[in-house]
Amino acid sequence: MNEHDTKLMDKIVEKLKTVYDPEIPVDIYELGLIYDVKIDGKKASLDMTLTSPHCPVAETLPMQVRRTVEEIDELEEVEVKIVWEPPWDKTKMSEAARLELGL
């Protein structure tokens, strides 16, 4: 990853940390819901999951993620794909998220 992409990745992560799962008081990045971010020029592709296939925000959270990341001026296109493999579990959370939730 070149310096431009590294800086862009930092901006993407910063934006992702402003999006919260409404059922859990931790942002989606620290929860481990973001599995992959690829940058190709002015396009970002994100693979994310949800805490459960029956998550009540399954329809709205991916759109919120896309809109939030699209706020980054250097990006012209943002794609968010929901993936279910591997299934999300609590081990995917960051140490900070586990501490916040008392786990």
N, CA, C and O of each residue as an XYZ file, in Angstrom:
412
protein
N       0.850     -1.172      0.000
C       0.000      0.000      0.000
C       0.895      1.235      0.000
O       1.795      1.362      0.830
N       0.638      2.143     -0.941
C       1.455      3.353     -1.008
C       0.998      4.378      0.037
O      -0.004      4.178      0.723
N       1.743      5.467      0.142
C       1.468      6.466      1.179
C       0.075      7.080      1.024
O      -0.620      7.300      2.016
N      -0.333      7.357     -0.215
C      -1.669      7.917     -0.462
C      -2.749      6.964      0.028
O      -3.686      7.378      0.710
N      -2.617      5.685     -0.320
C      -3.616      4.696      0.103
C      -3.626      4.515      1.623
O      -4.681      4.306      2.222
N      -2.450      4.597      2.238
C      -2.372      4.478      3.695
C      -3.118      5.630      4.364
O      -3.865      5.418      5.320
N      -2.916      6.847      3.862
C      -3.621      8.008      4.419
C      -5.123      7.894      4.182
O      -5.926      8.238      5.049
N      -5.494      7.409      3.004
C      -6.909      7.230      2.691
C      -7.525      6.155      3.588
O      -8.656      6.301      4.050
N      -6.785      5.086      3.829
C      -7.263      4.027      4.728
C      -7.488      4.583      6.130
O      -8.477      4.247      6.782
N      -6.577      5.429      6.593
C      -6.740      6.050      7.913
C      -8.022      6.877      7.972
O      -8.734      6.852      8.976
N      -8.316      7.610      6.896
C      -9.543      8.406      6.848
C     -10.780      7.509      6.849
O     -11.780      7.823      7.496
N     -10.710      6.402      6.128
C     -11.837      5.468      6.086
C     -12.089      4.895      7.477
O     -13.231      4.851      7.936
N     -11.032      4.461      8.140
C     -11.174      3.898      9.491
C     -11.748      4.951     10.436
O     -12.613      4.649     11.257
N     -11.265      6.184     10.316
C     -11.778      7.269     11.157
C     -13.289      7.439     10.954
O     -14.035      7.611     11.919
N     -13.728      7.391      9.707
C     -15.165      7.501      9.408
C     -15.929      6.299      9.950
O     -17.009      6.457     10.519
N     -15.376      5.093      9.778
C     -16.056      3.886     10.251
C     -16.253      3.919     11.761
O     -17.223      3.368     12.281
N     -15.334      4.565     12.455
C     -15.433      4.642     13.913
C     -16.522      5.609     14.379
O     -16.731      5.771     15.581
N     -17.219      6.254     13.433
C     -18.345      7.125     13.795
C     -19.689      6.425     13.588
O     -20.741      6.999     13.870
N     -19.650      5.185     13.094
C     -20.881      4.429     12.825
C     -21.041      3.373     13.915
O     -20.134      2.582     14.174
N     -22.200      3.378     14.538
C     -22.453      2.469     15.660
C     -23.579      1.501     15.344
O     -24.558      1.854     14.686
N     -23.424      0.272     15.824
C     -24.528     -0.676     15.836
C     -25.471     -0.152     16.916
O     -25.050     -0.001     18.063
N     -26.736      0.130     16.588
C     -27.618      0.741     17.578
C     -27.892     -0.124     18.808
O     -28.350      0.385     19.831
N     -27.620     -1.408     18.720
C     -27.880     -2.285     19.862
C     -26.683     -2.417     20.797
O     -26.818     -2.895     21.924
N     -25.508     -1.989     20.324
C     -24.276     -2.157     21.096
C     -23.545     -0.810     21.105
O     -23.330     -0.234     20.039
N     -23.161     -0.298     22.263
C     -22.557      1.039     22.327
C     -21.078      1.078     21.920
O     -20.260      1.705     22.594
N     -20.747      0.409     20.822
C     -19.369      0.375     20.316
C     -19.450      0.551     18.801
O     -20.371      0.039     18.164
N     -18.481      1.280     18.216
C     -18.523      1.499     16.773
C     -18.266      0.200     16.002
O     -17.700     -0.753     16.538
N     -18.691      0.182     14.744
C     -18.634     -1.050     13.946
C     -17.206     -1.494     13.654
O     -16.957     -2.684     13.463
N     -16.262     -0.550     13.617
C     -14.872     -0.934     13.364
C     -14.310     -1.700     14.560
O     -13.721     -2.768     14.396
N     -14.492     -1.157     15.754
C     -13.988     -1.822     16.960
C     -14.748     -3.118     17.247
O     -14.199     -4.041     17.849
N     -16.012     -3.186     16.815
C     -16.783     -4.422     16.980
C     -16.251     -5.547     16.098
O     -16.548     -6.719     16.329
N     -15.465     -5.185     15.087
C     -14.933     -6.196     14.176
C     -15.894     -6.548     13.058
O     -15.794     -7.626     12.473
N     -16.826     -5.652     12.751
C     -17.782     -5.917     11.678
C     -17.203     -5.633     10.297
O     -17.765     -6.067      9.292
N     -16.085     -4.909     10.234
C     -15.436     -4.626      8.954
C     -14.364     -5.682      8.733
O     -13.370     -5.735      9.458
N     -14.573     -6.518      7.730
C     -13.634     -7.612      7.460
C     -12.519     -7.208      6.501
O     -11.396     -7.700      6.617
N     -12.817     -6.314      5.552
C     -11.802     -5.974      4.558
C     -12.123     -4.616      3.947
O     -13.288     -4.266      3.763
N     -11.078     -3.856      3.635
C     -11.212     -2.598      2.909
C     -10.174     -2.626      1.802
O      -8.984     -2.815      2.054
N     -10.636     -2.434      0.573
C      -9.724     -2.364     -0.574
C      -9.855     -0.985     -1.198
O     -10.953     -0.446     -1.338
N      -8.714     -0.430     -1.567
C      -8.689      0.871     -2.223
C      -8.117      0.671     -3.618
O      -7.059      0.067     -3.794
N      -8.840      1.192     -4.605
C      -8.389      1.129     -5.993
C      -8.608      2.515     -6.592
O      -9.690      2.833     -7.084
N      -7.563      3.325     -6.540
C      -7.690      4.693     -7.027
C      -8.646      5.484     -6.163
O      -8.382      5.725     -4.985
N      -9.777      5.894     -6.763
C     -10.774      6.691     -6.045
C     -11.974      5.853     -5.629
O     -13.046      6.384     -5.340
N     -11.781      4.534     -5.601
C     -12.858      3.624     -5.202
C     -12.445      2.849     -3.953
O     -11.313      2.376     -3.843
N     -13.384      2.730     -3.017
C     -13.169      1.902     -1.825
C     -14.222      0.805     -1.825
O     -15.407      1.067     -2.031
N     -13.782     -0.421     -1.593
C     -14.682     -1.567     -1.484
C     -14.530     -2.137     -0.086
O     -13.426     -2.465      0.348
N     -15.651     -2.250      0.616
C     -15.637     -2.747      1.988
C     -16.439     -4.033      2.085
O     -17.550     -4.125      1.563
N     -15.869     -5.023      2.755
C     -16.600     -6.232      3.126
C     -16.917     -6.097      4.601
O     -16.023     -5.909      5.426
N     -18.187     -6.195      4.924
C     -18.583     -6.105      6.326
C     -19.591     -7.195      6.635
O     -20.183     -7.794      5.737
N     -19.769     -7.436      7.905
C     -20.768     -8.393      8.343
C     -21.645     -7.721      9.383
O     -21.458     -6.548      9.708
N     -22.588     -8.462      9.892
C     -23.462     -7.989     10.962
C     -23.345     -8.965     12.113
O     -22.854    -10.080     11.937
N     -23.786     -8.560     13.277
C     -23.659     -9.438     14.441
C     -24.505    -10.693     14.294
O     -24.246    -11.699     14.955
N     -25.518    -10.639     13.428
C     -26.394    -11.789     13.210
C     -27.107    -11.609     11.874
O     -27.376    -10.476     11.474
N     -27.417    -12.701     11.175
C     -28.186    -12.573      9.931
C     -29.568    -11.954     10.162
O     -30.185    -11.437      9.230
N     -30.040    -12.009     11.384
C     -31.357    -11.461     11.714
C     -31.256    -10.080     12.353
O     -32.205     -9.609     12.980
N     -30.121     -9.445     12.195
C     -29.877     -8.122     12.776
C     -30.954     -7.145     12.293
O     -31.206     -7.056     11.091
N     -31.590     -6.413     13.208
C     -32.668     -5.506     12.811
C     -32.218     -4.340     11.925
O     -33.054     -3.702     11.284
N     -30.918     -4.051     11.877
C     -30.432     -2.951     11.034
C     -29.775     -3.459      9.753
O     -29.009     -2.734      9.116
N     -30.070     -4.694      9.377
C     -29.454     -5.296      8.186
C     -29.715     -4.485      6.922
O     -28.880     -4.461      6.017
N     -30.849     -3.830      6.853
C     -31.182     -3.033      5.670
C     -30.537     -1.654      5.699
O     -30.164     -1.124      4.652
N     -30.405     -1.075      6.871
C     -29.971      0.318      6.952
C     -28.488      0.521      7.258
O     -27.897      1.493      6.789
N     -27.882     -0.364      8.023
C     -26.490     -0.156      8.431
C     -25.520     -0.124      7.245
O     -24.666      0.761      7.207
N     -25.608     -1.041      6.277
C     -24.685     -0.949      5.130
C     -24.823      0.368      4.363
O     -23.825      0.926      3.907
N     -26.053      0.868      4.219
C     -26.249      2.156      3.538
C     -25.641      3.291      4.348
O     -25.063      4.219      3.783
N     -25.769      3.222      5.662
C     -25.178      4.242      6.528
C     -23.654      4.221      6.412
O     -23.017      5.273      6.369
N     -23.076      3.027      6.362
C     -21.623      2.893      6.202
C     -21.196      3.513      4.877
O     -20.243      4.291      4.835
N     -21.895      3.174      3.794
C     -21.547      3.708      2.477
C     -21.626      5.236      2.480
O     -20.694      5.905      2.034
N     -22.726      5.786      2.976
C     -22.888      7.250      2.993
C     -21.801      7.925      3.830
O     -21.298      8.985      3.455
N     -21.445      7.327      4.941
C     -20.429      7.913      5.819
C     -19.062      7.916      5.145
O     -18.355      8.922      5.193
N     -18.682      6.815      4.523
C     -17.375      6.739      3.859
C     -17.356      7.623      2.611
O     -16.308      8.158      2.249
N     -18.503      7.778      1.952
C     -18.573      8.649      0.769
C     -18.279     10.110      1.097
O     -18.008     10.896      0.189
N     -18.326     10.486      2.356
C     -18.021     11.866      2.753
C     -16.551     12.217      2.546
O     -16.185     13.391      2.587
N     -15.716     11.222      2.327
C     -14.282     11.457      2.117
C     -14.086     12.002      0.706
O     -14.445     11.349     -0.275
N     -13.515     13.202      0.610
C     -13.380     13.898     -0.673
C     -12.605     13.113     -1.723
O     -12.923     13.194     -2.910
N     -11.599     12.360     -1.308
C     -10.750     11.651     -2.272
C     -11.453     10.468     -2.940
O     -10.944      9.917     -3.916
N     -12.601     10.081     -2.428
C     -13.309      8.926     -2.985
C     -14.444      9.363     -3.900
O     -15.186     10.297     -3.594
N     -14.565      8.668     -5.027
C     -15.671      8.912     -5.950
C     -16.692      7.784     -5.904
O     -17.847      7.967     -6.288
N     -16.262      6.614     -5.431
C     -17.162      5.465     -5.384
C     -16.874      4.634     -4.135
O     -15.719      4.384     -3.789
N     -17.939      4.215     -3.472
C     -17.817      3.364     -2.291
C     -18.785      2.201     -2.453
O     -19.976      2.391     -2.703
N     -18.256      1.008     -2.308
C     -19.071     -0.202     -2.402
C     -19.006     -0.927     -1.062
O     -17.923     -1.139     -0.517
N     -20.166     -1.305     -0.534
C     -20.231     -2.043      0.728
C     -20.925     -3.367      0.451
O     -22.056     -3.404     -0.034
N     -20.235     -4.440      0.764
C     -20.784     -5.779      0.543
C     -20.925     -6.483      1.889
O     -19.999     -6.488      2.700
N     -22.094     -7.074      2.114
C     -22.316     -7.861      3.331
C     -21.836     -9.283      3.075
O     -22.201     -9.904      2.076
N     -21.018     -9.789      3.985
C     -20.531    -11.171      3.902
C     -20.879    -11.883      5.210
O     -20.947    -11.261      6.270
N     -21.094    -13.166      5.118
C     -21.466    -13.949      6.304
C     -20.405    -14.953      6.702
O     -20.547    -15.625      7.724
N     -19.346    -15.071      5.921
C     -18.265    -15.994      6.238
C     -16.982    -15.203      6.402
O     -16.650    -14.414      5.517
N     -16.266    -15.369      7.457
C     -16.624    -16.188      8.611
C     -17.705    -15.490      9.430
O     -17.798    -14.262      9.413
N     -18.515    -16.256     10.142
C     -19.544    -15.641     10.971
C     -18.906    -14.763     12.052
O     -17.843    -15.083     12.585
N     -19.574    -13.658     12.361
C     -19.072    -12.772     13.409
C     -19.265    -13.423     14.769
O     -20.273    -14.085     15.020
N     -18.292    -13.228     15.637
C     -18.445    -13.604     17.044
C     -17.625    -12.618     17.877
O     -16.910    -11.781     17.326
N     -17.727    -12.715     19.173
C     -17.103    -11.730     20.069
C     -15.586    -11.687     19.963
O     -14.975    -10.692     20.354
N     -14.964    -12.736     19.447
C     -13.508    -12.727     19.316
C     -13.039    -11.740     18.246
O     -11.855    -11.410     18.194
N     -13.938    -11.270     17.403
C     -13.585    -10.320     16.347
C     -13.474     -8.886     16.885
O     -12.944     -8.005     16.208
N     -13.976     -8.662     18.100
C     -13.934     -7.322     18.688
C     -12.510     -6.956     19.096
O     -11.705     -7.816     19.454
N     -12.225     -5.666     19.033
C     -10.930     -5.183     19.505
C     -10.891     -5.249     21.026
O     -11.920     -5.392     21.685
N      -9.697     -5.144     21.559
C      -9.523     -5.107     23.016
C     -10.315     -3.945     23.611
O     -10.943     -4.090     24.659
N     -10.285     -2.783     22.934
C     -11.018     -1.609     23.423
C     -12.515     -1.890     23.490
O     -13.178     -1.491     24.448
N     -13.050     -2.572     22.485
C     -14.483     -2.894     22.474
C     -14.827     -3.852     23.610
O     -15.848     -3.689     24.278
N     -13.978     -4.843     23.824
C     -14.236     -5.802     24.911
C     -14.212     -5.099     26.272
O     -15.035     -5.389     27.140
N     -13.275     -4.186     26.449
C     -13.212     -3.430     27.705
C     -14.454     -2.558     27.876
O     -15.029     -2.486     28.962
N     -14.860     -1.900     26.797
C     -16.051     -1.039     26.841
C     -17.292     -1.826     27.244
O     -18.152     -1.321     27.965
N     -17.376     -3.069     26.770
C     -18.549     -3.900     27.056
C     -18.375     -4.763     28.303
O     -19.271     -5.522     28.672
N     -17.220     -4.641     28.943
C     -16.979     -5.402     30.166
C     -16.785     -6.889     29.938
O     -17.145     -7.707     30.784
N     -16.215     -7.237     28.793
C     -15.981     -8.657     28.473
C     -14.535     -9.057     28.727
O     -14.166    -10.211     28.512
